[in-house]
Amino acid sequence: MPSAPAGCSASDSTSGVNSCVLNNGYGTTVGSHSIVATATDYAGNSATDSLDYTVKAWTLTGFYQPSI
């Protein structure tokens, strides 16, 4: 099943969100990945958050007799 690409969302109740940008760290290949999102409001304030994740290799362990 294909996965949805990473997205970015933010909220700001005073000046409003001007932008929310992700780095290009999103990946589906085996290994470690890091996504960094930076949100900026119209007043020029910004905040950054990150997510680290690991894609593991699929290991087929064999087939088993069906249980009755």
PQR file of N, CA, C, O and H, with PARSE charges and radii, in Angstrom:
ATOM      1  N   MET A   1       0.840  -1.161   0.000 -0.4000 1.5000
ATOM      2  CA  MET A   1       0.000   0.000   0.000 -0.0000 2.0000
ATOM      3  C   MET A   1       0.898   1.242   0.000  0.5500 1.7000
ATOM      4  O   MET A   1       1.735   1.390   0.890 -0.5500 1.4000
ATOM      5  N   PRO A   2       0.740   2.128  -0.975 -0.5600 1.5000
ATOM      6  CA  PRO A   2       1.567   3.339  -0.991  0.2800 2.0000
ATOM      7  C   PRO A   2       1.191   4.275   0.142  0.5500 1.7000
ATOM      8  O   PRO A   2       0.032   4.349   0.551 -0.5500 1.4000
ATOM      9  N   SER A   3       2.178   4.980   0.635 -0.4000 1.5000
ATOM     10  CA  SER A   3       1.925   5.915   1.727 -0.0000 2.0000
ATOM     11  C   SER A   3       1.760   7.325   1.171  0.5500 1.7000
ATOM     12  O   SER A   3       2.271   7.643   0.097 -0.5500 1.4000
ATOM     13  H   SER A   3       3.120   4.920   0.303  0.4000 1.0000
ATOM     14  N   ALA A   4       1.048   8.159   1.906 -0.4000 1.5000
ATOM     15  CA  ALA A   4       0.862   9.549   1.511 -0.0000 2.0000
ATOM     16  C   ALA A   4       2.122  10.331   1.831  0.5500 1.7000
ATOM     17  O   ALA A   4       2.764  10.078   2.851 -0.5500 1.4000
ATOM     18  H   ALA A   4       0.633   7.901   2.778  0.4000 1.0000
ATOM     19  N   PRO A   5       2.487  11.279   0.975 -0.5600 1.5000
ATOM     20  CA  PRO A   5       3.655  12.100   1.287  0.2800 2.0000
ATOM     21  C   PRO A   5       3.414  12.951   2.531  0.5500 1.7000
ATOM     22  O   PRO A   5       2.275  13.258   2.882 -0.5500 1.4000
ATOM     23  N   ALA A   6       4.486  13.316   3.176 -0.4000 1.5000
ATOM     24  CA  ALA A   6       4.389  14.134   4.385 -0.0000 2.0000
ATOM     25  C   ALA A   6       3.791  15.497   4.052  0.5500 1.7000
ATOM     26  O   ALA A   6       3.999  16.028   2.961 -0.5500 1.4000
ATOM     27  H   ALA A   6       5.412  13.066   2.891  0.4000 1.0000
ATOM     28  N   GLY A   7       3.052  16.052   4.998 -0.4000 1.5000
ATOM     29  CA  GLY A   7       2.453  17.374   4.822 -0.0000 2.0000
ATOM     30  C   GLY A   7       2.829  18.283   5.973  0.5500 1.7000
ATOM     31  O   GLY A   7       3.456  17.857   6.943 -0.5500 1.4000
ATOM     32  H   GLY A   7       2.883  15.620   5.884  0.4000 1.0000
ATOM     33  N   CYS A   8       2.441  19.526   5.854 -0.4000 1.5000
ATOM     34  CA  CYS A   8       2.787  20.516   6.863 -0.0000 2.0000
ATOM     35  C   CYS A   8       1.559  21.374   7.140  0.5500 1.7000
ATOM     36  O   CYS A   8       0.910  21.852   6.209 -0.5500 1.4000
ATOM     37  H   CYS A   8       1.931  19.871   5.067  0.4000 1.0000
ATOM     38  N   SER A   9       1.241  21.567   8.407 -0.4000 1.5000
ATOM     39  CA  SER A   9       0.142  22.456   8.769 -0.0000 2.0000
ATOM     40  C   SER A   9       0.508  23.200  10.054  0.5500 1.7000
ATOM     41  O   SER A   9       1.257  22.696  10.891 -0.5500 1.4000
ATOM     42  H   SER A   9       1.768  21.178   9.163  0.4000 1.0000
ATOM     43  N   ALA A  10      -0.031  24.393  10.186 -0.4000 1.5000
ATOM     44  CA  ALA A  10       0.251  25.210  11.365 -0.0000 2.0000
ATOM     45  C   ALA A  10      -0.951  26.106  11.619  0.5500 1.7000
ATOM     46  O   ALA A  10      -1.805  26.273  10.748 -0.5500 1.4000
ATOM     47  H   ALA A  10      -0.639  24.802   9.505  0.4000 1.0000
ATOM     48  N   SER A  11      -1.016  26.681  12.815 -0.4000 1.5000
ATOM     49  CA  SER A  11      -2.086  27.635  13.130 -0.0000 2.0000
ATOM     50  C   SER A  11      -1.508  28.778  13.952  0.5500 1.7000
ATOM     51  O   SER A  11      -0.548  28.607  14.703 -0.5500 1.4000
ATOM     52  H   SER A  11      -0.323  26.546  13.523  0.4000 1.0000
ATOM     53  N   ASP A  12      -2.124  29.958  13.787 -0.4000 1.5000
ATOM     54  CA  ASP A  12      -1.708  31.146  14.516 -0.0000 2.0000
ATOM     55  C   ASP A  12      -2.940  32.023  14.670  0.5500 1.7000
ATOM     56  O   ASP A  12      -3.496  32.512  13.686 -0.5500 1.4000
ATOM     57  H   ASP A  12      -2.903  30.097  13.177  0.4000 1.0000
ATOM     58  N   SER A  13      -3.360  32.215  15.913 -0.4000 1.5000
ATOM     59  CA  SER A  13      -4.614  32.939  16.160 -0.0000 2.0000
ATOM     60  C   SER A  13      -4.467  34.460  16.120  0.5500 1.7000
ATOM     61  O   SER A  13      -5.471  35.170  16.175 -0.5500 1.4000
ATOM     62  H   SER A  13      -2.908  31.818  16.712  0.4000 1.0000
ATOM     63  N   THR A  14      -3.244  34.972  16.024 -0.4000 1.5000
ATOM     64  CA  THR A  14      -3.085  36.436  16.016 -0.0000 2.0000
ATOM     65  C   THR A  14      -2.858  36.976  14.609  0.5500 1.7000
ATOM     66  O   THR A  14      -3.763  37.596  14.049 -0.5500 1.4000
ATOM     67  H   THR A  14      -2.428  34.395  15.979  0.4000 1.0000
ATOM     68  N   SER A  15      -1.700  36.766  14.024 -0.4000 1.5000
ATOM     69  CA  SER A  15      -1.426  37.346  12.705 -0.0000 2.0000
ATOM     70  C   SER A  15      -1.740  36.402  11.553  0.5500 1.7000
ATOM     71  O   SER A  15      -1.874  36.849  10.413 -0.5500 1.4000
ATOM     72  H   SER A  15      -0.965  36.261  14.478  0.4000 1.0000
ATOM     73  N   GLY A  16      -1.861  35.105  11.827 -0.4000 1.5000
ATOM     74  CA  GLY A  16      -2.134  34.124  10.782 -0.0000 2.0000
ATOM     75  C   GLY A  16      -0.857  33.500  10.244  0.5500 1.7000
ATOM     76  O   GLY A  16       0.224  34.078  10.360 -0.5500 1.4000
ATOM     77  H   GLY A  16      -1.753  34.742  12.752  0.4000 1.0000
ATOM     78  N   VAL A  17      -0.989  32.322   9.658 -0.4000 1.5000
ATOM     79  CA  VAL A  17       0.155  31.582   9.131 -0.0000 2.0000
ATOM     80  C   VAL A  17       0.475  32.082   7.723  0.5500 1.7000
ATOM     81  O   VAL A  17      -0.396  32.122   6.853 -0.5500 1.4000
ATOM     82  H   VAL A  17      -1.868  31.853   9.564  0.4000 1.0000
ATOM     83  N   ASN A  18       1.713  32.454   7.515 -0.4000 1.5000
ATOM     84  CA  ASN A  18       2.169  32.898   6.200 -0.0000 2.0000
ATOM     85  C   ASN A  18       2.655  31.710   5.374  0.5500 1.7000
ATOM     86  O   ASN A  18       2.338  31.614   4.189 -0.5500 1.4000
ATOM     87  H   ASN A  18       2.420  32.422   8.221  0.4000 1.0000
ATOM     88  N   SER A  19       3.423  30.804   5.988 -0.4000 1.5000
ATOM     89  CA  SER A  19       3.917  29.640   5.259 -0.0000 2.0000
ATOM     90  C   SER A  19       4.225  28.492   6.209  0.5500 1.7000
ATOM     91  O   SER A  19       4.466  28.693   7.400 -0.5500 1.4000
ATOM     92  H   SER A  19       3.680  30.882   6.951  0.4000 1.0000
ATOM     93  N   CYS A  20       4.210  27.299   5.660 -0.4000 1.5000
ATOM     94  CA  CYS A  20       4.626  26.090   6.365 -0.0000 2.0000
ATOM     95  C   CYS A  20       5.379  25.255   5.341  0.5500 1.7000
ATOM     96  O   CYS A  20       4.799  24.785   4.362 -0.5500 1.4000
ATOM     97  H   CYS A  20       4.014  27.136   4.693  0.4000 1.0000
ATOM     98  N   VAL A  21       6.680  25.072   5.572 -0.4000 1.5000
ATOM     99  CA  VAL A  21       7.554  24.453   4.578 -0.0000 2.0000
ATOM    100  C   VAL A  21       8.252  23.237   5.177  0.5500 1.7000
ATOM    101  O   VAL A  21       8.726  23.279   6.312 -0.5500 1.4000
ATOM    102  H   VAL A  21       7.151  25.453   6.367  0.4000 1.0000
ATOM    103  N   LEU A  22       8.312  22.143   4.397 -0.4000 1.5000
ATOM    104  CA  LEU A  22       9.055  20.936   4.785 -0.0000 2.0000
ATOM    105  C   LEU A  22      10.380  20.901   4.047  0.5500 1.7000
ATOM    106  O   LEU A  22      10.486  21.365   2.912 -0.5500 1.4000
ATOM    107  H   LEU A  22       7.927  22.108   3.474  0.4000 1.0000
ATOM    108  N   ASN A  23      11.398  20.341   4.710 -0.4000 1.5000
ATOM    109  CA  ASN A  23      12.630  20.070   3.973 -0.0000 2.0000
ATOM    110  C   ASN A  23      12.385  18.838   3.111  0.5500 1.7000
ATOM    111  O   ASN A  23      11.302  18.257   3.179 -0.5500 1.4000
ATOM    112  H   ASN A  23      11.312  19.965   5.632  0.4000 1.0000
ATOM    113  N   ASN A  24      13.330  18.435   2.326 -0.4000 1.5000
ATOM    114  CA  ASN A  24      13.144  17.281   1.451 -0.0000 2.0000
ATOM    115  C   ASN A  24      13.630  15.991   2.085  0.5500 1.7000
ATOM    116  O   ASN A  24      14.110  15.111   1.371 -0.5500 1.4000
ATOM    117  H   ASN A  24      14.210  18.907   2.271  0.4000 1.0000
ATOM    118  N   GLY A  25      13.525  15.846   3.393 -0.4000 1.5000
ATOM    119  CA  GLY A  25      14.008  14.664   4.087 -0.0000 2.0000
ATOM    120  C   GLY A  25      13.079  13.472   4.026  0.5500 1.7000
ATOM    121  O   GLY A  25      13.429  12.390   4.498 -0.5500 1.4000
ATOM    122  H   GLY A  25      13.136  16.562   3.973  0.4000 1.0000
ATOM    123  N   TYR A  26      11.883  13.651   3.444 -0.4000 1.5000
ATOM    124  CA  TYR A  26      10.928  12.544   3.372 -0.0000 2.0000
ATOM    125  C   TYR A  26      11.459  11.471   2.442  0.5500 1.7000
ATOM    126  O   TYR A  26      11.899  11.768   1.331 -0.5500 1.4000
ATOM    127  H   TYR A  26      11.598  14.529   3.060  0.4000 1.0000
ATOM    128  N   GLY A  27      11.421  10.223   2.892 -0.4000 1.5000
ATOM    129  CA  GLY A  27      11.895   9.135   2.051 -0.0000 2.0000
ATOM    130  C   GLY A  27      11.225   7.822   2.391  0.5500 1.7000
ATOM    131  O   GLY A  27      10.770   7.620   3.517 -0.5500 1.4000
ATOM    132  H   GLY A  27      11.064   9.981   3.795  0.4000 1.0000
ATOM    133  N   THR A  28      11.164   6.928   1.413 -0.4000 1.5000
ATOM    134  CA  THR A  28      10.576   5.609   1.616 -0.0000 2.0000
ATOM    135  C   THR A  28      11.612   4.501   1.453  0.5500 1.7000
ATOM    136  O   THR A  28      11.274   3.321   1.548 -0.5500 1.4000
ATOM    137  H   THR A  28      11.534   7.093   0.499  0.4000 1.0000
ATOM    138  N   THR A  29      12.867   4.866   1.208 -0.4000 1.5000
ATOM    139  CA  THR A  29      13.914   3.863   1.086 -0.0000 2.0000
ATOM    140  C   THR A  29      14.332   3.371   2.469  0.5500 1.7000
ATOM    141  O   THR A  29      14.142   4.069   3.465 -0.5500 1.4000
ATOM    142  H   THR A  29      13.141   5.825   1.131  0.4000 1.0000
ATOM    143  N   VAL A  30      14.898   2.177   2.527 -0.4000 1.5000
ATOM    144  CA  VAL A  30      15.335   1.605   3.789 -0.0000 2.0000
ATOM    145  C   VAL A  30      16.411   2.491   4.407  0.5500 1.7000
ATOM    146  O   VAL A  30      17.361   2.892   3.734 -0.5500 1.4000
ATOM    147  H   VAL A  30      15.053   1.610   1.718  0.4000 1.0000
ATOM    148  N   GLY A  31      16.251   2.791   5.692 -0.4000 1.5000
ATOM    149  CA  GLY A  31      17.228   3.599   6.403 -0.0000 2.0000
ATOM    150  C   GLY A  31      16.574   4.686   7.234  0.5500 1.7000
ATOM    151  O   GLY A  31      15.350   4.752   7.343 -0.5500 1.4000
ATOM    152  H   GLY A  31      15.479   2.465   6.238  0.4000 1.0000
ATOM    153  N   SER A  32      17.401   5.535   7.817 -0.4000 1.5000
ATOM    154  CA  SER A  32      16.929   6.618   8.679 -0.0000 2.0000
ATOM    155  C   SER A  32      16.629   7.865   7.858  0.5500 1.7000
ATOM    156  O   SER A  32      17.331   8.186   6.899 -0.5500 1.4000
ATOM    157  H   SER A  32      18.396   5.482   7.729  0.4000 1.0000
ATOM    158  N   HIS A  33      15.575   8.554   8.256 -0.4000 1.5000
ATOM    159  CA  HIS A  33      15.160   9.781   7.577 -0.0000 2.0000
ATOM    160  C   HIS A  33      14.773  10.815   8.629  0.5500 1.7000
ATOM    161  O   HIS A  33      14.445  10.463   9.762 -0.5500 1.4000
ATOM    162  H   HIS A  33      15.005   8.293   9.035  0.4000 1.0000
ATOM    163  N   SER A  34      14.813  12.077   8.255 -0.4000 1.5000
ATOM    164  CA  SER A  34      14.423  13.158   9.149 -0.0000 2.0000
ATOM    165  C   SER A  34      13.661  14.206   8.351  0.5500 1.7000
ATOM    166  O   SER A  34      14.117  14.644   7.295 -0.5500 1.4000
ATOM    167  H   SER A  34      15.080  12.363   7.335  0.4000 1.0000
ATOM    168  N   ILE A  35      12.511  14.603   8.854 -0.4000 1.5000
ATOM    169  CA  ILE A  35      11.704  15.643   8.232 -0.0000 2.0000
ATOM    170  C   ILE A  35      11.717  16.843   9.166  0.5500 1.7000
ATOM    171  O   ILE A  35      11.524  16.691  10.372 -0.5500 1.4000
ATOM    172  H   ILE A  35      12.141  14.247   9.712  0.4000 1.0000
ATOM    173  N   VAL A  36      11.941  18.033   8.623 -0.4000 1.5000
ATOM    174  CA  VAL A  36      11.937  19.267   9.403 -0.0000 2.0000
ATOM    175  C   VAL A  36      10.900  20.206   8.790  0.5500 1.7000
ATOM    176  O   VAL A  36      10.940  20.480   7.591 -0.5500 1.4000
ATOM    177  H   VAL A  36      12.098  18.156   7.643  0.4000 1.0000
ATOM    178  N   ALA A  37       9.974  20.696   9.608 -0.4000 1.5000
ATOM    179  CA  ALA A  37       8.958  21.647   9.159 -0.0000 2.0000
ATOM    180  C   ALA A  37       9.218  22.992   9.823  0.5500 1.7000
ATOM    181  O   ALA A  37       9.519  23.062  11.015 -0.5500 1.4000
ATOM    182  H   ALA A  37       9.941  20.474  10.583  0.4000 1.0000
ATOM    183  N   THR A  38       9.100  24.052   9.041 -0.4000 1.5000
ATOM    184  CA  THR A  38       9.247  25.401   9.569 -0.0000 2.0000
ATOM    185  C   THR A  38       8.016  26.209   9.196  0.5500 1.7000
ATOM    186  O   THR A  38       7.694  26.356   8.017 -0.5500 1.4000
ATOM    187  H   THR A  38       8.856  23.995   8.073  0.4000 1.0000
ATOM    188  N   ALA A  39       7.333  26.729  10.199 -0.4000 1.5000
ATOM    189  CA  ALA A  39       6.147  27.564   9.994 -0.0000 2.0000
ATOM    190  C   ALA A  39       6.496  29.008  10.339  0.5500 1.7000
ATOM    191  O   ALA A  39       7.194  29.274  11.318 -0.5500 1.4000
ATOM    192  H   ALA A  39       7.595  26.610  11.157  0.4000 1.0000
ATOM    193  N   THR A  40       6.001  29.934   9.522 -0.4000 1.5000
ATOM    194  CA  THR A  40       6.230  31.358   9.732 -0.0000 2.0000
ATOM    195  C   THR A  40       4.893  32.085   9.681  0.5500 1.7000
ATOM    196  O   THR A  40       4.065  31.816   8.812 -0.5500 1.4000
ATOM    197  H   THR A  40       5.434  29.718   8.727  0.4000 1.0000
ATOM    198  N   ASP A  41       4.685  33.020  10.630 -0.4000 1.5000
ATOM    199  CA  ASP A  41       3.448  33.790  10.605 -0.0000 2.0000
ATOM    200  C   ASP A  41       3.685  35.142   9.928  0.5500 1.7000
ATOM    201  O   ASP A  41       4.816  35.489   9.587 -0.5500 1.4000
ATOM    202  H   ASP A  41       5.358  33.239  11.337  0.4000 1.0000
ATOM    203  N   TYR A  42       2.604  35.893   9.740 -0.4000 1.5000
ATOM    204  CA  TYR A  42       2.707  37.179   9.052 -0.0000 2.0000
ATOM    205  C   TYR A  42       3.464  38.231   9.857  0.5500 1.7000
ATOM    206  O   TYR A  42       3.887  39.245   9.303 -0.5500 1.4000
ATOM    207  H   TYR A  42       1.685  35.611  10.017  0.4000 1.0000
ATOM    208  N   ALA A  43       3.639  38.000  11.165 -0.4000 1.5000
ATOM    209  CA  ALA A  43       4.403  38.933  11.994 -0.0000 2.0000
ATOM    210  C   ALA A  43       5.906  38.647  11.914  0.5500 1.7000
ATOM    211  O   ALA A  43       6.704  39.389  12.487 -0.5500 1.4000
ATOM    212  H   ALA A  43       3.294  37.177  11.616  0.4000 1.0000
ATOM    213  N   GLY A  44       6.304  37.567  11.200 -0.4000 1.5000
ATOM    214  CA  GLY A  44       7.713  37.241  11.057 -0.0000 2.0000
ATOM    215  C   GLY A  44       8.237  36.244  12.067  0.5500 1.7000
ATOM    216  O   GLY A  44       9.417  35.896  12.023 -0.5500 1.4000
ATOM    217  H   GLY A  44       5.655  36.964  10.735  0.4000 1.0000
ATOM    218  N   ASN A  45       7.399  35.771  12.977 -0.4000 1.5000
ATOM    219  CA  ASN A  45       7.808  34.746  13.942 -0.0000 2.0000
ATOM    220  C   ASN A  45       7.842  33.392  13.237  0.5500 1.7000
ATOM    221  O   ASN A  45       7.049  33.130  12.333 -0.5500 1.4000
ATOM    222  H   ASN A  45       6.441  36.054  13.013  0.4000 1.0000
ATOM    223  N   SER A  46       8.768  32.541  13.661 -0.4000 1.5000
ATOM    224  CA  SER A  46       8.826  31.207  13.063 -0.0000 2.0000
ATOM    225  C   SER A  46       9.044  30.157  14.138  0.5500 1.7000
ATOM    226  O   SER A  46       9.563  30.435  15.219 -0.5500 1.4000
ATOM    227  H   SER A  46       9.412  32.754  14.396  0.4000 1.0000
ATOM    228  N   ALA A  47       8.635  28.955  13.810 -0.4000 1.5000
ATOM    229  CA  ALA A  47       8.825  27.807  14.698 -0.0000 2.0000
ATOM    230  C   ALA A  47       9.210  26.612  13.838  0.5500 1.7000
ATOM    231  O   ALA A  47       8.752  26.477  12.704 -0.5500 1.4000
ATOM    232  H   ALA A  47       8.213  28.729  12.932  0.4000 1.0000
ATOM    233  N   THR A  48      10.056  25.747  14.389 -0.4000 1.5000
ATOM    234  CA  THR A  48      10.538  24.577  13.667 -0.0000 2.0000
ATOM    235  C   THR A  48      10.289  23.339  14.509  0.5500 1.7000
ATOM    236  O   THR A  48      10.444  23.359  15.730 -0.5500 1.4000
ATOM    237  H   THR A  48      10.428  25.857  15.311  0.4000 1.0000
ATOM    238  N   ASP A  49       9.898  22.259  13.838 -0.4000 1.5000
ATOM    239  CA  ASP A  49       9.717  20.976  14.511 -0.0000 2.0000
ATOM    240  C   ASP A  49      10.278  19.903  13.589  0.5500 1.7000
ATOM    241  O   ASP A  49      10.330  20.085  12.372 -0.5500 1.4000
ATOM    242  H   ASP A  49       9.772  22.243  12.847  0.4000 1.0000
ATOM    243  N   SER A  50      10.697  18.783  14.173 -0.4000 1.5000
ATOM    244  CA  SER A  50      11.270  17.724  13.360 -0.0000 2.0000
ATOM    245  C   SER A  50      10.731  16.358  13.757  0.5500 1.7000
ATOM    246  O   SER A  50      10.225  16.166  14.862 -0.5500 1.4000
ATOM    247  H   SER A  50      10.655  18.635  15.161  0.4000 1.0000
ATOM    248  N   LEU A  51      10.852  15.421  12.835 -0.4000 1.5000
ATOM    249  CA  LEU A  51      10.437  14.048  13.066 -0.0000 2.0000
ATOM    250  C   LEU A  51      11.495  13.142  12.456  0.5500 1.7000
ATOM    251  O   LEU A  51      11.816  13.261  11.274 -0.5500 1.4000
ATOM    252  H   LEU A  51      11.263  15.577  11.937  0.4000 1.0000
ATOM    253  N   ASP A  52      12.035  12.238  13.261 -0.4000 1.5000
ATOM    254  CA  ASP A  52      12.988  11.239  12.784 -0.0000 2.0000
ATOM    255  C   ASP A  52      12.273   9.906  12.710  0.5500 1.7000
ATOM    256  O   ASP A  52      11.514   9.554  13.613 -0.5500 1.4000
ATOM    257  H   ASP A  52      11.774  12.141  14.222  0.4000 1.0000
ATOM    258  N   TYR A  53      12.511   9.157  11.634 -0.4000 1.5000
ATOM    259  CA  TYR A  53      11.899   7.839  11.513 -0.0000 2.0000
ATOM    260  C   TYR A  53      12.823   6.925  10.718  0.5500 1.7000
ATOM    261  O   TYR A  53      13.722   7.385  10.014 -0.5500 1.4000
ATOM    262  H   TYR A  53      13.127   9.443  10.900  0.4000 1.0000
ATOM    263  N   THR A  54      12.584   5.620  10.843 -0.4000 1.5000
ATOM    264  CA  THR A  54      13.394   4.618  10.163 -0.0000 2.0000
ATOM    265  C   THR A  54      12.494   3.700   9.360  0.5500 1.7000
ATOM    266  O   THR A  54      11.497   3.191   9.872 -0.5500 1.4000
ATOM    267  H   THR A  54      11.854   5.246  11.415  0.4000 1.0000
ATOM    268  N   VAL A  55      12.847   3.490   8.103 -0.4000 1.5000
ATOM    269  CA  VAL A  55      12.164   2.511   7.260 -0.0000 2.0000
ATOM    270  C   VAL A  55      12.976   1.233   7.350  0.5500 1.7000
ATOM    271  O   VAL A  55      14.164   1.218   7.027 -0.5500 1.4000
ATOM    272  H   VAL A  55      13.657   3.903   7.688  0.4000 1.0000
ATOM    273  N   LYS A  56      12.334   0.163   7.790 -0.4000 1.5000
ATOM    274  CA  LYS A  56      13.032  -1.111   7.954 -0.0000 2.0000
ATOM    275  C   LYS A  56      12.810  -1.999   6.734  0.5500 1.7000
ATOM    276  O   LYS A  56      11.799  -1.891   6.040 -0.5500 1.4000
ATOM    277  H   LYS A  56      11.369   0.176   8.053  0.4000 1.0000
ATOM    278  N   ALA A  57      13.775  -2.875   6.491 -0.4000 1.5000
ATOM    279  CA  ALA A  57      13.683  -3.815   5.374 -0.0000 2.0000
ATOM    280  C   ALA A  57      12.625  -4.867   5.676  0.5500 1.7000
ATOM    281  O   ALA A  57      12.436  -5.272   6.823 -0.5500 1.4000
ATOM    282  H   ALA A  57      14.596  -2.963   7.054  0.4000 1.0000
ATOM    283  N   TRP A  58      11.955  -5.292   4.646 -0.4000 1.5000
ATOM    284  CA  TRP A  58      10.962  -6.340   4.777 -0.0000 2.0000
ATOM    285  C   TRP A  58      11.692  -7.678   4.768  0.5500 1.7000
ATOM    286  O   TRP A  58      12.435  -7.980   3.834 -0.5500 1.4000
ATOM    287  H   TRP A  58      12.109  -4.963   3.714  0.4000 1.0000
ATOM    288  N   THR A  59      11.480  -8.473   5.806 -0.4000 1.5000
ATOM    289  CA  THR A  59      12.114  -9.775   5.895 -0.0000 2.0000
ATOM    290  C   THR A  59      11.038 -10.845   5.838  0.5500 1.7000
ATOM    291  O   THR A  59      10.187 -10.938   6.722 -0.5500 1.4000
ATOM    292  H   THR A  59      10.876  -8.228   6.565  0.4000 1.0000
ATOM    293  N   LEU A  60      11.089 -11.658   4.778 -0.4000 1.5000
ATOM    294  CA  LEU A  60      10.138 -12.751   4.621 -0.0000 2.0000
ATOM    295  C   LEU A  60      10.644 -13.919   5.452  0.5500 1.7000
ATOM    296  O   LEU A  60      11.767 -14.385   5.258 -0.5500 1.4000
ATOM    297  H   LEU A  60      11.780 -11.583   4.060  0.4000 1.0000
ATOM    298  N   THR A  61       9.812 -14.393   6.383 -0.4000 1.5000
ATOM    299  CA  THR A  61      10.264 -15.445   7.296 -0.0000 2.0000
ATOM    300  C   THR A  61       9.764 -16.829   6.917  0.5500 1.7000
ATOM    301  O   THR A  61      10.084 -17.798   7.604 -0.5500 1.4000
ATOM    302  H   THR A  61       8.900 -14.015   6.540  0.4000 1.0000
ATOM    303  N   GLY A  62       9.004 -16.949   5.868 -0.4000 1.5000
ATOM    304  CA  GLY A  62       8.561 -18.270   5.446 -0.0000 2.0000
ATOM    305  C   GLY A  62       7.052 -18.377   5.388  0.5500 1.7000
ATOM    306  O   GLY A  62       6.322 -17.430   5.681 -0.5500 1.4000
ATOM    307  H   GLY A  62       8.744 -16.161   5.310  0.4000 1.0000
ATOM    308  N   PHE A  63       6.610 -19.555   5.003 -0.4000 1.5000
ATOM    309  CA  PHE A  63       5.179 -19.830   4.878 -0.0000 2.0000
ATOM    310  C   PHE A  63       4.806 -20.887   5.904  0.5500 1.7000
ATOM    311  O   PHE A  63       5.605 -21.767   6.225 -0.5500 1.4000
ATOM    312  H   PHE A  63       7.203 -20.325   4.765  0.4000 1.0000
ATOM    313  N   TYR A  64       3.612 -20.793   6.403 -0.4000 1.5000
ATOM    314  CA  TYR A  64       3.150 -21.721   7.428 -0.0000 2.0000
ATOM    315  C   TYR A  64       1.905 -22.447   6.931  0.5500 1.7000
ATOM    316  O   TYR A  64       1.124 -21.921   6.138 -0.5500 1.4000
ATOM    317  H   TYR A  64       2.963 -20.078   6.142  0.4000 1.0000
ATOM    318  N   GLN A  65       1.746 -23.678   7.426 -0.4000 1.5000
ATOM    319  CA  GLN A  65       0.583 -24.470   7.088 -0.0000 2.0000
ATOM    320  C   GLN A  65      -0.648 -23.794   7.681  0.5500 1.7000
ATOM    321  O   GLN A  65      -0.628 -23.381   8.841 -0.5500 1.4000
ATOM    322  H   GLN A  65       2.380 -24.106   8.070  0.4000 1.0000
ATOM    323  N   PRO A  66      -1.722 -23.678   6.897 -0.5600 1.5000
ATOM    324  CA  PRO A  66      -2.949 -23.071   7.427  0.2800 2.0000
ATOM    325  C   PRO A  66      -3.488 -23.885   8.605  0.5500 1.7000
ATOM    326  O   PRO A  66      -3.400 -25.112   8.602 -0.5500 1.4000
ATOM    327  N   SER A  67      -4.037 -23.216   9.593 -0.4000 1.5000
ATOM    328  CA  SER A  67      -4.634 -23.931  10.726 -0.0000 2.0000
ATOM    329  C   SER A  67      -6.089 -24.222  10.406  0.5500 1.7000
ATOM    330  O   SER A  67      -6.764 -23.436   9.740 -0.5500 1.4000
ATOM    331  H   SER A  67      -4.108 -22.219   9.595  0.4000 1.0000
ATOM    332  N   ILE A  68      -6.556 -25.347  10.883 -0.4000 1.5000
ATOM    333  CA  ILE A  68      -7.939 -25.755  10.612 -0.0000 2.0000
ATOM    334  C   ILE A  68      -8.802 -25.542  11.829  0.5500 1.7000
ATOM    335  O   ILE A  68      -9.999 -25.828  11.794 -0.5500 1.4000
ATOM    336  H   ILE A  68      -6.008 -25.986  11.424  0.4000 1.0000
TER
END
